[in-house]
Every structure is written in C-alpha cells, then in structure tokens.
Amino acid sequence: MAALCRLTVQASKAIFFPQSSRNVSLSAVSRLKEIREKKEGNTLIISGEFVKPKDEHLQIKNNTTACPLCATGLDVKHTDVLILSQFLRSDGCMLPRRITNLCKVQQKRVSVMVAMAQKAGLMPNLNPPSSKKDPKRRYGYKKYNTYFDEATIQWKL
Amino acid sequence: MSIIQRSQQWGTFARIWHLYDAKWQDPYLSAERIKMYLMGLYKPIYHPLNDCGDHVVVINSYDIALRGDEWRRRAYFHHTGYHGGASWTMAWEVHKKNPTMIMNKAVYKSMKGNLQRRYSMQRLHIFKDENVPENIMQNISNQIKQLRPVPLRLDEIPPQEVAEFPKLVKYPENYIAQ
C-alpha cells in the first residue's frame, strides 16, 4: 500500500514538475557524474560533471614520484587488513596496477600479502559470495589458525 | 629475620603460577618462552640441581597458529612397536584429535632429555579453551606476554573505523568501484 502511495506521488510529481523527476534510470546508476543546471539570462546550460568522492579528505597526499605505498614508507604486514583491503574489490580480487598506481614490486608484494591474509581468514567479508564467511567452518586443515612470515615473500623492497 | 627478608625468602622459593594465552601463537616459538618459566631458568638462583621451576597454565591451545603450510606439512611420527606399525600423522589431524597435544609435544621437545624433563612437564597445564578449573585459576599471579599480537579480523573492526581509515588508493575519476 505504501509503495503504491509512493508511486502515485512520484507519478503526479513527474507530471506537474517534470524537471525534478530523476528517479527512473534505464542503465546502472554509478553516481560518478551529476547533472547540473545553470541559467544565464535566457540560456539554460545543462552539464554532466564529475562528483567529488566523499572520502577525499582521507586521501594521503603524495607529492613525490614514488608509488603511494613507497611514499608512506610503511612496513606493511599481512595482518594490516585496513591497508590491504583498500587494494581489493568487494569479492577479494586484487585491483590492477592501472587503478592502484603501485610500483611493480609493491603490487606483487601486496597481492601476496592479500593471499596470506585471505588464507589466515582475516578478511572473510571480502570474498566471493560462495565462500564460507566464517574461517572456522572451512574444510580440513584450513579451519585452523595460520600465520605467515613476510620474509618469505619473493619480491623484496 | 625481618618481615622484608622473610617475604623475600618466601618470594624466592615459592612456586609461581604463570598464565599463557596461546591464541594465535606459534607453539614451537612459545615453547622456548614457556620452558624458561617451567625450568626456572629466569631466576637468579637457578641451578640444574635446584628444583626451582614454576607452573605454567596455557589456555586457548585450540587457537594456536602454525606458520605457512605447516598444518599439512608437519608430520608427527608414532610407532606401535610391531612390524609395519609406523604412522605419520599431519599436524592438523593431531590437532583435530587432541587440541592440547601439539602444544604439549612442542614444550616437551624444547627441553633437554634429562631426568628433570618429566617433572617439569608435570608443572605444565594445558587447556584447549578458557575454561580453567577454579582451583587452578586462583593460584595464578603472573601472565606471560604473547609473542605476537592477536591479528584483527576486518569484519570485526567497527565499520566507522574502516570508513575513516586514511586512504592510499585514489581511483581514477571515471572508475566504478565494484
């Protein structure tokens, strides 16, 4: 009933105020761009502009030519899930170097450490939907706690 | 003998009970630490013939962490004494049968095979979880520091903290994050 009411309200709004109805979209909504309308005298300028990301103030400034991870000079371990999860998609796949902007060595190192963290079950929420979310429910030897030594990573800084 | 000297005497020769939380700890590295307390090696009065070892209570032995792929690579050997009686059991299978056995064997192996070893092992109390009998728990007066911090799971960190963590990756303008 509530949905029906909302629909009728929206439909009536669309009829009386045609400009404010942007609730219907035929393609996937990504919210990357925003339609802005500017009126200068008699001319109406409608433009699609990129929206600034919400977490822009959290971005670490990098004024050097080094990659973002090298520039911070951090010694990242496989247990630093808050850092590693930034390089991942929601299904736990590593983002390509084109997106992460890491140098070749760091990209390799991070991807190995991500694999370590996943095997240790430290990021169970960043996994394919078919995965068992709780590491304790895994099969056989995989259910027991495992840790890794970063010195065993082939790619050294 | 003054009261201070009396309490010093008592503190020197009393058996102290230590607690060790084995959660996410390597049993083989922890054994080297536990051994110091079991044998009394950390005491200035230590001597091999001086019976000055302490008690150590190890809890959460189910949650020990082995390095890399050791759960399926490390084998425990046993021989029944009969022909063909040899068997090799993987660490995870041993742990499935008895969650205290790996910790127990690690401490046993870390000590030298002399006559004192069996008596030192009698002072080691291992529990698979945090349920320790009350009569043991009330003796404890010291906690041994863990070798490595217990790692945080991403899904157990509050979402607010995850959202407000400084960002290293800057997506390109037209990139749609999945």
Boltz contact constraints between the chains, C-beta under 6 A:
constraints:
  - contact:
      token1: [A, 30]
      token2: [B, 176]
      max_distance: 6.0
  - contact:
      token1: [A, 50]
      token2: [B, 173]
      max_distance: 6.0
  - contact:
      token1: [A, 55]
      token2: [B, 167]
      max_distance: 6.0
  - contact:
      token1: [A, 58]
      token2: [B, 166]
      max_distance: 6.0
  - contact:
      token1: [A, 58]
      token2: [B, 167]
      max_distance: 6.0
  - contact:
      token1: [A, 59]
      token2: [B, 167]
      max_distance: 6.0
  - contact:
      token1: [A, 59]
      token2: [B, 170]
      max_distance: 6.0
  - contact:
      token1: [A, 60]
      token2: [B, 166]
      max_distance: 6.0
  - contact:
      token1: [A, 60]
      token2: [B, 168]
      max_distance: 6.0
  - contact:
      token1: [A, 68]
      token2: [B, 168]
      max_distance: 6.0
  - contact:
      token1: [A, 79]
      token2: [B, 151]
      max_distance: 6.0
  - contact:
      token1: [A, 81]
      token2: [B, 154]
      max_distance: 6.0
  - contact:
      token1: [A, 82]
      token2: [B, 165]
      max_distance: 6.0
  - contact:
      token1: [A, 85]
      token2: [B, 154]
      max_distance: 6.0
  - contact:
      token1: [A, 86]
      token2: [B, 168]
      max_distance: 6.0
  - contact:
      token1: [A, 86]
      token2: [B, 169]
      max_distance: 6.0
  - contact:
      token1: [A, 89]
      token2: [B, 178]
      max_distance: 6.0
  - contact:
      token1: [A, 90]
      token2: [B, 178]
      max_distance: 6.0
  - contact:
      token1: [A, 100]
      token2: [B, 169]
      max_distance: 6.0
  - contact:
      token1: [A, 122]
      token2: [B, 151]
      max_distance: 6.0
  - contact:
      token1: [A, 122]
      token2: [B, 153]
      max_distance: 6.0
  - contact:
      token1: [A, 123]
      token2: [B, 154]
      max_distance: 6.0
  - contact:
      token1: [A, 124]
      token2: [B, 155]
      max_distance: 6.0
  - contact:
      token1: [A, 125]
      token2: [B, 154]
      max_distance: 6.0
  - contact:
      token1: [A, 125]
      token2: [B, 155]
      max_distance: 6.0
  - contact:
      token1: [A, 141]
      token2: [B, 71]
      max_distance: 6.0
  - contact:
      token1: [A, 141]
      token2: [B, 72]
      max_distance: 6.0
  - contact:
      token1: [A, 141]
      token2: [B, 92]
      max_distance: 6.0
  - contact:
      token1: [A, 144]
      token2: [B, 71]
      max_distance: 6.0
  - contact:
      token1: [A, 144]
      token2: [B, 92]
      max_distance: 6.0
  - contact:
      token1: [A, 145]
      token2: [B, 24]
      max_distance: 6.0
  - contact:
      token1: [A, 145]
      token2: [B, 63]
      max_distance: 6.0
  - contact:
      token1: [A, 145]
      token2: [B, 65]
      max_distance: 6.0
  - contact:
      token1: [A, 146]
      token2: [B, 65]
      max_distance: 6.0
  - contact:
      token1: [A, 147]
      token2: [B, 65]
      max_distance: 6.0
  - contact:
      token1: [A, 147]
      token2: [B, 67]
      max_distance: 6.0
  - contact:
      token1: [A, 148]
      token2: [B, 68]
      max_distance: 6.0
